[in-house]
Amino acid sequence: MNQTNLPVPASLPGDAQAELEAAAAVLEGVSLPMRLAGLVGGSVETLKRRLPGAVQRMLGEAVRRALETAMRTALRSNPSHNPTPLSGAWLHRGMLAASGVAGGALGLPGTLLELPISTTLLLRQVAAIAAEQGEDLSRPEVQAECLKVFALGGRDPADDDTESGYFALRIALAETLQGVVGRGLGALVPGFLGAVAARFGAPVAVKLSAQAAPVIGAAGGAAVNLAFLEHFRGIATAHFTIRRLERQHGPVLVRAAYETLRAPAMA
């Protein structure tokens, strides 16, 4: 029988559907800025306004530089390498907590200095999750997918759901990569990295404001960094689970099933 003429199944198998539902719940769940606002008290907009004007103006460039640093270090080393007896997850928790303590203890200047370090640690954890889900980290397009996690996890609570949904954002980011994938990681920098930085900037603004607050300090800096880690680890697991399901069952079927899950929330 000609395999290309086989009918497409109407739905995902039960185990795949369960994985997709869990991934969708994470990707369409509470935004990180709202989680951080709940952690330190106050609204997202209040926290953003707390940042000095000069910092607000330089934030976009600071986030972009942090992503560039992370891209040029975390993705050029083995993210699963771990010289300690701790699990990779606990090692990253410890390192990010220490980074948050150092940044929070020094207020806003310290938080700005630790941003590239914490971003690199986050990207290493994202890359490790990608590898666990069967991705080949040596491929530039997979490295781009790792960076996409920062945009996918940077949803602002004020975003229009029709424009900030998971697949809508994936399509928008893919358009910025046209003509550069396959030419090496450096080719991703101009348009793509700017698009990721624009989305990642929202939670970073809340992070900076929270860690700069005098009542938050070092302990709060650790808590904020750990909240970042748990959030982006969840986003990475969901994103690369969906990519694995697409390889196994086809992207058309997976997207149709995903949009069916979103439909009640959009009604």
N, C-alpha and C positions, 0 to 999 in steps of 0.2 A: 504493500500500500504506500502511496506517496505521502510521506510524513507532512509535507507542507500543506496538504489539503485537510488535515485533521481539524475538527472543530475546536474553537477556543472554549475552555470550560467557563461556565457561567459565574462561578465564584471560586474563591480561594479555598484550599483544603482547611479543615478546622484548625490545625496547629498554626498554619500560616496566618489565618484570619485573626487568631488570638494574638500573635506577635504584632500584627499590623495595628490592632486595636490598642495595644499597650504603647506602641510607638506614637500613634496619633494623639493619645491622651497626654503624652509628654510634649509633643511639638505644638499642640494647640492649647496647652495649659497656661497657667499663670505666668506672666512675663517676669523676667529677672528684676527689672527695675521695681516692680511692685513687691517682689519678695524682699528686696533690700530695704525698701521703704518700711515694710512691716518689721524688719529686723531691728532697725535703728529708731523707728518712730517718725511720723510725719508722712506727707504725701510725696509722690515722685516730683511734682513740679516745685514743691518747696525745697527739696533737696537740690534740685538743679539750680534754682535761683540763689542758693547759698554760696555757690562757687563765685569767687571774684571774677569780674568782667574780663580781666586779662587772661585768666585761666580758661574761661569759656571760649575765648577767641583762639587760643592755642591748642584747645583740646583735640580738634580733628587731626592736626599734624602730630601731636603726641601719640595718639592712638595708631596712626599710620606707621610711625617709627617703631612703635612697640610690635606691631604685626610684622614689619620687615625684619626686625631683630629675631623674632620667634621663627619666622619662615627660614631664615638663613642659618639657624642653629638647630632647632628642634627637629626639622625634617631632613637634616643631613647627618643625623646620628641615629643609632638604633634605639627607638623609644622603649623597647622592652629590656634594654640593658639595665641591670640592677646589681650593683656590687654589694648590696646589703642583704641581710637575712629577712628583711621586711618584704611584704608583697608590694608590687608596683603601686597599687592603689594607696596603701598606707604610706609609702615613701613620698608620693606626691602630696598627700594630705599634710605630712609633716613639713615638707619643704615650703608649700604654699602658706601654711600657718606661720612658719618662721618669717617668710617674706612679708606677710601682712603685719606681724608684730613689729618688724623693723620699720616698715613704712608708716604704720599708725603711730609709733612712738615719736616720729619726727614730723607729724602733721602733714600738711599738703605737700611741701617740698619732698619729704620722704616718700610719700605715696606716688608722686610723679616719677621719682627715681626707681622705685620698685616695679612700676608698671611693665617695663619690658621683661623683667625677670618672671613675674607672675604669669604674663602672657605666654612666655616660652614654656613654662611648666605646664600650663593648660594645654598648649598645642601638643606637647609630648604625650600627655594622657589621651588626647583625642586621637593621635596617630596610633597609639597602642590599641585603642578600641577598634580602629579601622582594620588593623592587622588581624585582630581576633575575629573579625567578621569576614575574613577572606580577601581583603584588599591588598594589592601589591603596592607598597609604599615607594617603590622605585619609579613608578609611573607619574609624570607631572600632573596628569589629570586627577589622579588619586590624591596627590598632595594638595591640589586645588580644592578637592572635596573636603579635606581636613580643615582648610582655612574657611570654607563655607560655613562650617559649624558656628563660627563666631558671629556670622550674620544671621543664621537661622535661630540662634539663641539670643539675639539682641532685639527681639520684638519689643516695640514700644507700646504701652497700653493705649496710646492715642491713635495707633495705626488703624486704618480701615481693614477689616477682616478679609474683604475680597481681594485686597492687594498684598496683605501680609501673610496669607496662608502659605503653608509649606511648599506646595508645588508652584504657586505663583512666584514665590521668592526664588525657588530653584531655577525657574525659567528666566527670570530677570538677571540672575547672576550668570547663567550660562551664556546669555547674550554678550556679556562683557568679556567672555573668554574666546569668542569667535576669532579664529586665526592665530591664537597664541599657544593653545595646548599642543604639546608635542615639541615645542621649541625650547623647553627647559623652564625651570622655576623662575628665573629672572624675568622672563617675558610676561609673567603674570602681574608684575608690579603695577603698571600705570592705571588702567581702568578697573581691573578686577579688585585689586587691593583697596583702591579708593572706595569701591562699592561696599566691600566688607567693613572697612573702617567706619563708614557712615552708619551702618547698622550697629556695630559693636560699640560705637561711641555713646549710645544711650545708657546702657548699663554701666559703662566706665564713668560717665559723668556722675551717676548716683554713687558709685563706689568711691570716687574721689571726695565727693561732698561728705559721705558718711565717715570715711577714715580721717578727714580733716577736722571733724567736729571735736572740740576739746574733751567732751564727755565720753567719747568713744575710745580714743587712744589705742594703745598696743593690743589689748585684748579684743577690742572691736575690729581692729585691722585683721586679726587672725580669723574672726568670725565671718567677716565680709569675704575674705579670700576663699574660705571653705565653702561659703554659699556659692561663689563663682564656680568652684571646682565641681560641686555636686550638680549644679545646673547644667554646665557644659558637658559634663560626663554623661548626664541623662540625654541631652540633645544629641551628642555624638552616637550613643548607643542606638537611639531611635533612628537617626539618619542612616547609619550604616546597616541597620537591620532592614530598612526599607530598600536600600540598594541591593542587599543580598536577596531579598524576596523578588526584586525585579529581575535579577539574573536567573532565579529559579523558576519564576512563573510568568515573566514577561511584564514590561513596564505598563502596558495598556491596562491589563487586568488589575495590577496593583493600584494604579492611580484611580481607576473606577471604584475599586473597593474603598479606597481612602476617602474619596469625595463623597461617597455614600455615608461614611461615618461622620463627615463634617456637616452634611446637609441639615440635620436637626438643629445644630448650634447656629446655623446661618439663617434659619427660618424666623 
